[in-house]
Amino acid sequence: MASKRQFKPKRLREIYCHSVSRYSADNGLNLHAIDYTDDDNVTGYKCVLGVDKDGKPSYIKEFFSVMWGNDEVNVFVDLADNLEGFSLTGEVKSAVENGVPVSYTVRRGMFGRFHYNALITLDGTRYYFYIMTIRGASFKRIMDKFCK
């Protein structure tokens, strides 16, 4: 009989880091980041690096809150090919933004919010987005900023 410990997922710990763009520059990677500035009314920001117990980076997660929570954007950058077999559930829609294919799902939540899940592959790196917004047009604007 197998031990229960054998089936426990790897534990990841999160370390605060400056941003995806700085991590990319420091490590010689070609990662894309959302180009938010103060003009976009960013009111909250957090960036963490997920590392496994051996210290190998697994993902980078950036969180943006725009316009006092009207748009909340979580971006996961897959550094260890963990999203290779990951797929979206529900009715998957496809779009092309600036020549980049985007697969996404959308559902309407409480208080008139839209919840978007999107998968994008750029330059061999997979990006997962979770976007919560009160305006449906915000998704296109965010994807346009990212896919430039």
C-alpha atoms as a printed R data frame, in Angstrom:
    type eleno elety resid chain resno       x      y       z
1   ATOM     1    CA   MET     A     1   0.000  0.000   0.000
2   ATOM     2    CA   ALA     A     2   1.322  3.444  -0.928
3   ATOM     3    CA   SER     A     3   2.066  6.108   1.602
4   ATOM     4    CA   LYS     A     4  -0.134  9.216   1.683
5   ATOM     5    CA   ARG     A     5   3.006 11.355   1.680
6   ATOM     6    CA   GLN     A     6   3.761 10.106  -1.792
7   ATOM     7    CA   PHE     A     7   0.728 11.908  -3.214
8   ATOM     8    CA   LYS     A     8   1.153 15.278  -1.498
9   ATOM     9    CA   PRO     A     9   1.792 18.125  -3.919
10  ATOM    10    CA   LYS     A    10   5.068 19.962  -3.788
11  ATOM    11    CA   ARG     A    11   4.976 22.903  -1.468
12  ATOM    12    CA   LEU     A    12   5.882 26.236  -2.945
13  ATOM    13    CA   ARG     A    13   6.855 29.295  -1.032
14  ATOM    14    CA   GLU     A    14   6.412 32.796  -2.312
15  ATOM    15    CA   ILE     A    15   9.112 35.452  -2.168
16  ATOM    16    CA   TYR     A    16   8.351 39.085  -2.886
17  ATOM    17    CA   CYS     A    17  10.111 40.432  -5.949
18  ATOM    18    CA   HIS     A    18  10.084 43.776  -7.731
19  ATOM    19    CA   SER     A    19   8.391 42.976 -11.051
20  ATOM    20    CA   VAL     A    20   8.297 40.559 -13.977
21  ATOM    21    CA   SER     A    21  10.245 42.970 -16.167
22  ATOM    22    CA   ARG     A    22  13.053 43.355 -13.617
23  ATOM    23    CA   TYR     A    23  13.210 39.583 -13.006
24  ATOM    24    CA   SER     A    24  13.365 39.061 -16.759
25  ATOM    25    CA   ALA     A    25  16.215 41.559 -17.163
26  ATOM    26    CA   ASP     A    26  18.176 40.200 -14.172
27  ATOM    27    CA   ASN     A    27  17.968 36.584 -15.393
28  ATOM    28    CA   GLY     A    28  18.328 37.151 -19.128
29  ATOM    29    CA   LEU     A    29  14.810 35.935 -19.954
30  ATOM    30    CA   ASN     A    30  12.439 37.275 -22.588
31  ATOM    31    CA   LEU     A    31   9.262 37.638 -20.506
32  ATOM    32    CA   HIS     A    32   6.392 39.964 -21.363
33  ATOM    33    CA   ALA     A    33   4.769 42.193 -18.767
34  ATOM    34    CA   ILE     A    34   1.791 44.537 -18.684
35  ATOM    35    CA   ASP     A    35   3.014 48.082 -19.179
36  ATOM    36    CA   TYR     A    36   1.010 49.844 -16.473
37  ATOM    37    CA   THR     A    37   1.934 53.381 -15.465
38  ATOM    38    CA   ASP     A    38   0.583 55.834 -12.911
39  ATOM    39    CA   ASP     A    39  -1.650 57.270 -15.645
40  ATOM    40    CA   ASP     A    40  -3.605 53.988 -15.632
41  ATOM    41    CA   ASN     A    41  -4.718 54.620 -12.015
42  ATOM    42    CA   VAL     A    42  -3.032 51.549 -10.516
43  ATOM    43    CA   THR     A    43  -4.001 51.567  -6.843
44  ATOM    44    CA   GLY     A    44  -2.543 48.218  -5.771
45  ATOM    45    CA   TYR     A    45   0.426 46.122  -6.869
46  ATOM    46    CA   LYS     A    46   2.122 42.958  -5.650
47  ATOM    47    CA   CYS     A    47   4.644 40.645  -7.296
48  ATOM    48    CA   VAL     A    48   5.813 37.302  -5.903
49  ATOM    49    CA   LEU     A    49   8.137 34.576  -7.128
50  ATOM    50    CA   GLY     A    50   7.020 31.015  -6.364
51  ATOM    51    CA   VAL     A    51   9.955 28.704  -5.603
52  ATOM    52    CA   ASP     A    52   9.973 25.007  -4.712
53  ATOM    53    CA   LYS     A    53  11.838 23.510  -1.762
54  ATOM    54    CA   ASP     A    54  15.039 23.268  -3.839
55  ATOM    55    CA   GLY     A    55  14.930 26.994  -4.595
56  ATOM    56    CA   LYS     A    56  14.035 26.593  -8.282
57  ATOM    57    CA   PRO     A    57  11.604 29.228  -9.566
58  ATOM    58    CA   SER     A    58   8.252 27.815 -10.615
59  ATOM    59    CA   TYR     A    59   6.214 30.920 -11.443
60  ATOM    60    CA   ILE     A    60   5.977 34.673 -11.074
61  ATOM    61    CA   LYS     A    61   2.656 36.202 -10.091
62  ATOM    62    CA   GLU     A    62   1.807 39.877 -10.547
63  ATOM    63    CA   PHE     A    63  -1.339 41.461  -9.128
64  ATOM    64    CA   PHE     A    64  -2.704 44.827 -10.220
65  ATOM    65    CA   SER     A    65  -5.701 46.660  -8.830
66  ATOM    66    CA   VAL     A    66  -6.797 49.416 -11.181
67  ATOM    67    CA   MET     A    67  -9.213 52.263 -10.419
68  ATOM    68    CA   TRP     A    68  -9.750 51.256  -6.765
69  ATOM    69    CA   GLY     A    69 -10.698 47.673  -7.554
70  ATOM    70    CA   ASN     A    70 -12.798 48.173 -10.688
71  ATOM    71    CA   ASP     A    71 -10.279 45.947 -12.499
72  ATOM    72    CA   GLU     A    72  -8.231 43.307 -10.698
73  ATOM    73    CA   VAL     A    73  -5.608 41.505 -12.778
74  ATOM    74    CA   ASN     A    74  -3.594 38.444 -11.727
75  ATOM    75    CA   VAL     A    75  -0.879 37.323 -14.151
76  ATOM    76    CA   PHE     A    76   0.931 34.012 -13.644
77  ATOM    77    CA   VAL     A    77   4.109 33.491 -15.690
78  ATOM    78    CA   ASP     A    78   5.010 29.803 -15.944
79  ATOM    79    CA   LEU     A    79   8.772 29.376 -15.467
80  ATOM    80    CA   ALA     A    80   8.922 25.582 -15.042
81  ATOM    81    CA   ASP     A    81   6.440 24.350 -17.690
82  ATOM    82    CA   ASN     A    82   3.842 23.525 -15.027
83  ATOM    83    CA   LEU     A    83   1.016 24.786 -17.257
84  ATOM    84    CA   GLU     A    84   1.878 22.401 -20.099
85  ATOM    85    CA   GLY     A    85  -1.208 20.219 -19.604
86  ATOM    86    CA   PHE     A    86  -3.395 23.018 -18.226
87  ATOM    87    CA   SER     A    87  -6.608 23.795 -20.091
88  ATOM    88    CA   LEU     A    88  -9.485 26.178 -19.529
89  ATOM    89    CA   THR     A    89 -12.877 24.821 -18.470
90  ATOM    90    CA   GLY     A    90 -16.208 26.006 -19.778
91  ATOM    91    CA   GLU     A    91 -16.919 27.560 -23.163
92  ATOM    92    CA   VAL     A    92 -13.470 28.472 -24.475
93  ATOM    93    CA   LYS     A    93 -13.390 31.413 -26.861
94  ATOM    94    CA   SER     A    94 -10.520 32.368 -29.114
95  ATOM    95    CA   ALA     A    95  -9.347 35.790 -30.199
96  ATOM    96    CA   VAL     A    96  -6.294 37.333 -31.803
97  ATOM    97    CA   GLU     A    97  -4.826 40.476 -30.255
98  ATOM    98    CA   ASN     A    98  -1.975 42.166 -32.144
99  ATOM    99    CA   GLY     A    99  -1.214 38.873 -33.890
100 ATOM   100    CA   VAL     A   100  -1.135 36.846 -30.640
101 ATOM   101    CA   PRO     A   101  -3.740 34.060 -30.186
102 ATOM   102    CA   VAL     A   102  -5.662 34.333 -26.901
103 ATOM   103    CA   SER     A   103  -7.838 31.540 -25.456
104 ATOM   104    CA   TYR     A   104 -10.233 32.683 -22.759
105 ATOM   105    CA   THR     A   105 -13.410 31.962 -20.848
106 ATOM   106    CA   VAL     A   106 -15.753 34.468 -19.289
107 ATOM   107    CA   ARG     A   107 -18.488 34.208 -16.715
108 ATOM   108    CA   ARG     A   108 -20.627 36.777 -15.001
109 ATOM   109    CA   GLY     A   109 -20.288 36.924 -11.241
110 ATOM   110    CA   MET     A   110 -21.912 38.753  -8.376
111 ATOM   111    CA   PHE     A   111 -22.321 42.531  -8.335
112 ATOM   112    CA   GLY     A   112 -22.096 42.770 -12.128
113 ATOM   113    CA   ARG     A   113 -18.481 41.622 -12.322
114 ATOM   114    CA   PHE     A   114 -17.031 39.684 -15.223
115 ATOM   115    CA   HIS     A   115 -14.489 36.939 -14.485
116 ATOM   116    CA   TYR     A   116 -12.047 36.198 -17.307
117 ATOM   117    CA   ASN     A   117  -9.562 33.313 -17.448
118 ATOM   118    CA   ALA     A   118  -7.079 33.520 -20.311
119 ATOM   119    CA   LEU     A   119  -4.145 31.441 -21.551
120 ATOM   120    CA   ILE     A   120  -1.531 32.981 -23.821
121 ATOM   121    CA   THR     A   121   1.701 31.521 -25.173
122 ATOM   122    CA   LEU     A   122   4.306 34.108 -26.204
123 ATOM   123    CA   ASP     A   123   7.859 33.206 -27.238
124 ATOM   124    CA   GLY     A   124   7.533 29.723 -25.710
125 ATOM   125    CA   THR     A   125   6.384 30.997 -22.292
126 ATOM   126    CA   ARG     A   126   2.845 30.393 -21.039
127 ATOM   127    CA   TYR     A   127   0.898 33.113 -19.260
128 ATOM   128    CA   TYR     A   128  -2.318 32.607 -17.296
129 ATOM   129    CA   PHE     A   129  -4.545 35.589 -16.558
130 ATOM   130    CA   TYR     A   130  -7.368 35.871 -14.042
131 ATOM   131    CA   ILE     A   131  -9.134 39.182 -14.572
132 ATOM   132    CA   MET     A   132 -12.073 40.440 -12.542
133 ATOM   133    CA   THR     A   133 -13.685 43.596 -13.889
134 ATOM   134    CA   ILE     A   134 -16.940 45.527 -13.882
135 ATOM   135    CA   ARG     A   135 -16.492 46.555 -17.528
136 ATOM   136    CA   GLY     A   136 -16.404 43.954 -20.290
137 ATOM   137    CA   ALA     A   137 -14.301 46.259 -22.489
138 ATOM   138    CA   SER     A   138 -11.484 46.193 -19.912
139 ATOM   139    CA   PHE     A   139 -10.480 42.680 -20.983
140 ATOM   140    CA   LYS     A   140  -9.708 43.832 -24.531
141 ATOM   141    CA   ARG     A   141  -7.804 46.864 -23.217
142 ATOM   142    CA   ILE     A   142  -5.699 44.689 -20.871
143 ATOM   143    CA   MET     A   143  -4.949 42.140 -23.602
144 ATOM   144    CA   ASP     A   144  -3.985 44.990 -25.952
145 ATOM   145    CA   LYS     A   145  -1.525 46.327 -23.344
146 ATOM   146    CA   PHE     A   146  -0.009 42.872 -22.807
147 ATOM   147    CA   CYS     A   147   0.267 41.733 -26.426
148 ATOM   148    CA   LYS     A   148   2.109 44.805 -27.749
